[in-house]
Amino acid sequence: MSSTFLSFDLSSVQPEHDAPSPEKVIAGDPRFTTWNLEEAENGTLFAGVWESTPGKWRIAYDEWEYCTIISGVSVITGDDGTATTVRAGDSFILRPGFNGIWEVKETTRKQYVIKLP
């Protein structure tokens, strides 16, 4: 395939393992696995797959992120109190300035595209 086509083939990358900063964790012991498949535009564009085990933590976005949930259930609550449950098949955008809480109810896996300012 050409160099301008990228398949989301997780076997082509080594996963990274991480967790939210301890000061951001509200409940549980969430653990992240990330398969970053693309880094472009001088490190300002990323695409891949992210997965988290159950837990609840604070989030603050300076970037644009487009997501499609592949599996699991999460609740994303903005600082304004609006809670949205996302599950397999749901797609959404988190815009710069979004602050709130991400709660993984069931291990959640998403595809993402992130664009930094």
RAZIKA-V378454 format. One record per pair of residues at least 24 apart in sequence whose C-alpha atoms are under 7 Angstrom apart, sorted by the first residue. I is the first residue (numbers start at 1). J is the second residue. Records with the same first field share a line. If there is no record, write none. Layout:
I = J, J
This chain:
8 = 37, 48
10 = 35
13 = 37
24 = 57, 58
25 = 56, 57, 58
26 = 56, 57
27 = 55, 56, 57
28 = 54, 55, 56
29 = 55
30 = 54, 55
44 = 115, 116
45 = 114, 115, 116
46 = 113, 114, 115
47 = 112, 113, 114
48 = 111, 112, 113
49 = 110, 111, 112
50 = 109, 110, 111
51 = 108, 109, 110
52 = 107, 108, 109
53 = 104, 107, 108
54 = 104, 105, 106, 107
55 = 103, 104
56 = 101, 102, 103, 104
57 = 101, 102, 103
58 = 100, 101, 102
59 = 99, 100, 101, 102
60 = 97, 98, 99, 100
61 = 95, 96, 97, 98, 99
62 = 96, 97
63 = 95, 96, 114, 115, 116, 117
64 = 94, 95, 96, 114, 115, 116
65 = 93, 94, 95, 112, 113, 114, 115
66 = 92, 93, 94, 112, 113, 114
67 = 91, 92, 93, 110, 111, 112, 113
68 = 92, 110, 111, 112
69 = 109, 110, 111
70 = 109, 110, 111
71 = 108, 109
72 = 106, 107, 108, 109
73 = 104, 105, 106, 107, 108
74 = 103, 104, 105, 106, 108
75 = 102, 103, 104
76 = 101, 102, 103
77 = 101, 102
